[in-house]
Amino acid sequence: MEADIYQEIVRVRAAGESAALATIIEVRGSIPSYETAKLLVREDGSMVGTIGGGCVEADVWQAAREVIREEKARRMTFHLNNAASYDSGLICGGTLEVFIGPIPAPPLVVIFGAGHVSQSLSKVAVAAGFSTIIVDDRDRFANPERFPEARAVHAAEYEAVFPQLPVTRNSYIVIVTRGHRDDMRVLKWAVTTPARYIGMIGSRRKVLSTYQELEKEGMDAHRFDRVHAPMGLSIGAQTPEEIAVATVAELIAARRGVIDAVPRMSDDTRRRWQEAHAEAAVAEE
């Protein structure tokens, strides 16, 4: 059974998913299981293994879901009564301690664009513990020689690559393409994914222009509330290396919950958005 659990842990991580592993680490008296018994709880709530069933396992399952979400380990102690219990079905009288450890999915950054900023961004992201995938429609830019640290490099039309990308809620999408139109193509897809973070490079004027064009194509404007744009923490970054540091710092902050990974549009951006709508309405009259 433990071999099955370890094999499943490998599969879960390879799939970019999260889980939590509960292990009985101490036993005193009689319990319905044994020390070192394990229960793996996947992100979707399904399980592999057992630590004895009953209300103990139910409580551990619930705690494991929280451990997955918070990525913080937990230790729990259970005192089993000698009296029969309808809820637990356990008549043992022993005590057990359970350690629940998170198995976080390896955070993945999908970088669209393979220019100088992307080169620096990929290196800094990998150094910070992320894995990266590079996507660009130019093979002279998107190749393993320029991105040796990347998990994968795709040189093809963006729309052809989208279905191949393992984007989950543990993924981070960064849009750094060579042009406005390419940014639009990628952003239109990105906001439909479950990615934890979506960031796009560019001035506020360019960002609003991109939003307006996509809205004209029928996209709901509220989808853009998810987007960090301009991306990166505000540190006055100018060079590709500085932009990479600012962006990865924002990725880390989103991953650790220091900032909201799914921000609301700022008041300033919303004001500019509303002004642009008003101007467009006047122009149509």
C-alpha positions in Angstrom: 0.0 0.0 0.0 2.8 2.5 0.9 4.4 1.8 -2.5 1.1 2.8 -4.2 1.1 6.0 -2.2 4.7 6.9 -3.2 3.9 6.1 -6.8 0.8 8.4 -6.6 2.9 11.2 -5.1 5.2 11.0 -8.1 2.2 11.0 -10.5 0.6 13.9 -8.7 3.7 16.1 -8.8 4.3 15.2 -12.5 0.8 16.4 -13.3 1.4 19.7 -11.5 -1.2 19.0 -8.8 -1.1 19.3 -5.0 -1.7 16.9 -2.2 -1.1 16.3 1.5 0.3 13.2 3.2 -1.0 12.2 6.6 1.1 9.8 8.7 0.5 8.3 12.1 3.7 9.2 13.9 3.0 8.1 17.5 0.7 5.5 19.1 -0.2 4.9 22.7 -2.5 2.1 23.6 -4.9 0.3 21.2 -5.9 2.0 17.9 -7.5 0.6 14.7 -4.4 1.1 12.6 -0.6 1.2 13.2 2.3 3.6 13.5 3.5 4.9 10.1 0.1 4.2 8.4 -0.4 6.8 5.7 -3.2 8.5 3.9 -2.7 10.6 0.8 -5.3 13.3 0.1 -5.3 14.7 -3.4 -6.3 18.3 -4.4 -9.7 17.1 -5.6 -10.4 15.4 -2.2 -9.8 11.8 -3.4 -7.6 9.5 -1.3 -5.1 6.7 -1.4 -4.3 4.6 1.7 -5.9 4.8 5.1 -5.1 5.6 8.8 -8.0 3.5 10.1 -11.2 5.0 9.0 -13.9 6.5 11.2 -14.1 10.1 12.4 -10.4 10.3 12.9 -9.8 9.8 9.2 -12.7 12.2 8.4 -11.1 14.9 10.6 -7.7 14.2 9.0 -9.1 14.4 5.5 -10.7 17.8 6.3 -7.4 19.1 7.8 -5.5 17.8 4.8 -7.6 19.9 2.5 -6.6 23.0 4.5 -3.0 21.9 4.5 -3.1 21.7 0.7 -4.6 25.2 0.5 -2.3 26.8 3.0 0.8 24.8 2.3 1.4 24.6 6.0 2.0 21.3 7.9 -0.2 20.3 10.8 0.0 17.9 13.8 -3.1 16.4 15.3 -3.8 14.3 18.4 -6.7 12.0 18.9 -7.9 10.3 22.1 -10.1 7.3 21.3 -12.7 6.5 23.9 -13.3 3.0 25.3 -17.1 3.6 24.9 -18.8 2.7 21.7 -19.3 5.8 19.4 -21.8 5.8 16.6 -19.9 8.7 14.9 -16.5 7.0 14.9 -17.2 3.3 15.1 -14.0 3.0 17.1 -13.8 1.3 20.5 -10.1 1.3 21.3 -9.1 3.6 24.1 -5.7 4.5 22.6 -4.1 7.8 21.5 -2.5 8.5 18.2 -0.7 11.5 16.7 -0.9 12.3 13.0 1.4 14.5 11.0 0.0 16.1 7.9 2.5 17.5 5.5 1.8 19.4 2.3 3.0 18.1 -1.1 2.8 21.4 -3.1 2.7 21.3 -6.8 5.9 22.6 -8.4 5.0 26.2 -9.4 5.1 26.6 -13.1 5.6 29.9 -15.0 4.5 29.9 -18.6 6.3 32.8 -20.3 5.0 34.0 -23.7 7.7 35.7 -25.6 11.3 34.8 -25.9 13.1 38.1 -26.0 15.7 39.6 -23.6 13.2 40.2 -20.8 12.0 36.6 -21.0 15.6 35.3 -20.9 16.3 37.1 -17.6 12.8 36.3 -16.3 13.2 32.5 -16.9 16.6 32.5 -15.1 15.4 34.4 -12.1 12.2 32.4 -11.8 14.1 29.1 -11.9 16.6 30.4 -9.3 13.5 31.3 -7.1 12.2 27.7 -7.3 9.8 27.9 -10.2 10.0 25.8 -13.4 9.4 27.6 -16.7 8.0 26.9 -20.1 8.8 29.3 -22.9 6.4 30.0 -25.9 7.2 32.1 -29.0 6.4 31.7 -32.6 10.0 32.4 -33.6 12.3 29.4 -33.5 15.4 31.6 -33.7 14.4 33.0 -30.3 12.5 30.1 -28.7 15.1 27.3 -28.5 16.8 25.4 -25.7 20.2 27.1 -26.4 18.7 30.4 -25.3 16.7 28.9 -22.5 18.8 26.0 -21.1 17.1 26.2 -17.7 13.5 25.9 -19.0 11.4 22.8 -18.5 10.2 23.1 -22.1 10.5 25.5 -25.1 7.8 25.8 -27.8 8.4 27.5 -31.1 5.0 27.5 -32.8 1.9 29.7 -33.2 0.5 30.5 -29.9 -3.0 29.1 -30.6 -1.3 25.8 -31.5 0.5 25.6 -28.2 -2.3 26.6 -25.9 -3.8 23.0 -25.7 -0.4 21.5 -24.9 0.2 23.7 -21.8 -0.4 22.1 -18.4 -2.0 25.2 -16.8 -3.5 24.6 -13.4 -4.3 26.8 -10.4 -0.6 26.4 -9.5 0.5 28.0 -12.8 1.6 31.5 -13.4 1.3 33.1 -16.9 3.5 36.0 -17.9 2.9 37.8 -21.2 6.0 39.4 -22.7 5.5 39.0 -26.4 7.0 41.2 -29.1 3.9 43.1 -30.0 0.5 44.4 -29.0 -1.4 41.9 -31.2 0.4 38.9 -29.8 -0.3 40.1 -26.3 -4.0 40.2 -27.2 -3.9 36.7 -28.6 -2.3 35.3 -25.5 -4.4 37.4 -23.0 -7.6 36.4 -24.6 -6.7 32.7 -23.8 -5.0 33.3 -20.5 -8.1 34.8 -18.7 -10.0 31.6 -19.5 -7.5 29.4 -17.7 -7.4 28.5 -13.9 -3.9 30.0 -13.6 -3.2 31.5 -10.2 -1.5 34.6 -11.7 -1.7 36.4 -15.0 0.8 39.2 -15.7 1.4 41.4 -18.8 4.1 43.8 -19.5 3.4 47.3 -20.9 2.4 50.8 -20.0 -1.0 51.6 -18.6 -2.0 53.1 -21.9 -1.1 49.9 -23.8 -2.8 47.7 -21.2 -6.1 49.7 -21.4 -5.8 49.6 -25.2 -5.5 45.9 -25.1 -8.5 45.5 -22.8 -10.6 47.8 -25.1 -9.8 45.8 -28.2 -10.7 42.5 -26.5 -13.9 44.0 -25.2 -14.9 45.0 -28.7 -14.4 41.4 -29.7 -17.0 40.4 -27.1 -14.9 39.6 -24.0 -16.4 40.4 -20.6 -14.5 43.3 -19.1 -14.6 41.7 -15.7 -12.2 39.0 -16.8 -9.4 41.6 -16.9 -9.8 42.1 -13.1 -7.5 39.0 -12.8 -4.6 40.5 -14.7 -1.6 42.1 -13.1 -0.7 44.8 -15.6 1.7 46.4 -15.8 3.2 43.3 -14.2 5.9 43.3 -11.4 6.3 45.1 -8.1 6.9 48.8 -8.4 10.6 49.2 -7.8 11.5 51.5 -10.7 12.7 48.6 -12.9 14.1 49.5 -16.3 16.6 46.9 -17.6 15.5 43.3 -18.5 17.2 42.0 -15.4 15.4 44.5 -13.1 12.1 43.8 -14.8 12.7 40.1 -14.2 13.5 40.7 -10.5 10.4 42.8 -10.1 8.1 40.3 -11.8 9.5 37.2 -10.0 9.1 39.1 -6.7 5.4 39.6 -7.6 5.1 35.9 -8.4 6.6 35.0 -5.1 4.2 37.4 -3.3 1.2 35.9 -5.1 2.4 32.3 -4.3 2.9 33.1 -0.6 -0.3 35.0 -0.2 1.4 38.3 0.5 -0.6 39.9 -2.3 -3.8 38.8 -4.0 -3.0 36.5 -6.9 -6.3 37.6 -8.5 -6.3 41.4 -8.0 -9.2 43.8 -8.5 -8.6 46.5 -11.0 -7.0 49.5 -9.3 -9.0 52.7 -8.8 -6.7 54.6 -11.2 -7.0 52.0 -13.9 -10.7 51.7 -13.5 -11.0 55.5 -13.8 -9.0 55.5 -17.0 -11.1 52.6 -18.2 -14.3 54.5 -17.6 -12.9 57.7 -19.2 -12.0 55.7 -22.3 -15.5 54.3 -22.5 -17.0 57.7 -22.2 -14.7 59.1 -25.0 -15.6 56.1 -27.2 -19.3 56.8 -26.6 -18.9 60.4 -27.6 -17.0 59.5 -30.7 -19.8 57.2 -31.9 -22.5 59.9 -31.5 
